[in-house]
């Protein structure tokens, strides 16, 4: 069976059946319960959050780079100029 054939069969499943398939697929990626040590679990759950500036400067979807913005101050000034130019008094 090809992957395409598999997807065609998945499309025919009911929402409840699809949910069961998702659970089974998720379980494939889960490690066995005995594989986690307290230290490994603590390390896996540790999150180092990014600052707003780091997020804005990253290439993440929705960040400045995603919209082609290289300099936030320059972009803000351009937006102000556009608003002023479009304003009819």
Wavefront OBJ file of the C-alpha trace (Angstrom):
o trace
v 0.000 0.000 0.000
v 1.301 3.447 -0.873
v 1.097 6.462 1.395
v -1.418 8.023 -0.998
v -3.665 4.941 -0.735
v -3.401 5.084 3.034
v -4.490 8.732 3.063
v -7.416 7.910 0.793
v -8.551 5.295 3.317
v -8.091 7.738 6.213
v -10.399 10.216 4.477
v -13.188 7.632 4.596
v -12.981 7.205 8.375
v -15.454 8.779 10.754
v -14.190 11.584 13.023
v -14.139 9.149 15.950
v -12.093 6.629 13.965
v -9.667 9.363 12.912
v -9.214 10.336 16.556
v -8.339 6.726 17.397
v -5.785 6.665 14.560
v -4.229 9.889 15.901
v -3.920 8.353 19.373
v -2.213 5.284 17.927
v 0.185 7.399 15.858
v 1.018 9.612 18.845
v 1.747 6.511 20.901
v 4.359 5.433 18.346
v 6.470 8.488 19.191
v 6.099 8.207 22.980
v 9.014 6.614 24.806
v 8.362 3.610 26.971
v 7.486 4.617 30.564
v 10.640 3.046 32.006
v 12.950 5.129 29.809
v 12.424 8.422 31.673
v 14.599 9.341 34.628
v 13.748 12.303 36.844
v 16.726 14.188 35.436
v 15.820 13.413 31.802
v 12.221 14.443 32.395
v 13.252 17.711 34.074
v 15.601 18.440 31.170
v 12.906 17.661 28.567
v 10.395 19.930 30.295
v 12.805 22.837 30.765
v 11.812 25.832 28.652
v 13.983 28.835 27.963
v 11.550 31.535 26.818
v 12.549 34.080 24.196
v 12.223 37.795 24.729
v 9.856 39.813 22.559
v 12.817 41.216 20.637
v 14.200 37.723 20.006
v 10.837 36.544 18.694
v 10.418 39.615 16.475
v 13.905 39.216 15.025
v 13.563 35.485 14.440
v 12.395 33.935 11.192
v 9.299 32.439 12.805
v 5.990 32.811 11.021
v 4.500 36.117 12.116
v 7.853 37.606 13.096
v 9.310 40.665 11.375
v 11.439 38.646 8.945
v 8.344 36.726 7.862
v 6.859 40.031 6.691
v 10.103 41.322 5.165
v 10.746 43.853 7.953
v 14.445 44.369 8.583
v 14.277 47.304 10.997
v 11.261 47.756 13.269
v 11.745 51.512 13.764
v 12.120 52.098 10.030
v 8.981 50.053 9.341
v 6.991 51.979 11.968
v 8.082 55.293 10.429
v 7.043 54.072 6.964
v 3.617 53.085 8.323
v 3.168 56.525 9.912
v 4.147 58.214 6.652
v 1.645 56.096 4.736
v -1.130 56.986 7.177
v -0.297 60.677 6.960
v -0.257 60.525 3.164
v -3.637 58.792 3.022
v -5.305 61.145 5.487
v -7.682 63.637 3.885
v -8.326 66.688 6.116
l 1 2 3 4 5 6 7 8 9 10 11 12 13 14 15 16 17 18 19 20 21 22 23 24 25 26 27 28 29 30 31 32 33 34 35 36 37 38 39 40 41 42 43 44 45 46 47 48 49 50 51 52 53 54 55 56 57 58 59 60 61 62 63 64 65 66 67 68 69 70 71 72 73 74 75 76 77 78 79 80 81 82 83 84 85 86 87 88 89
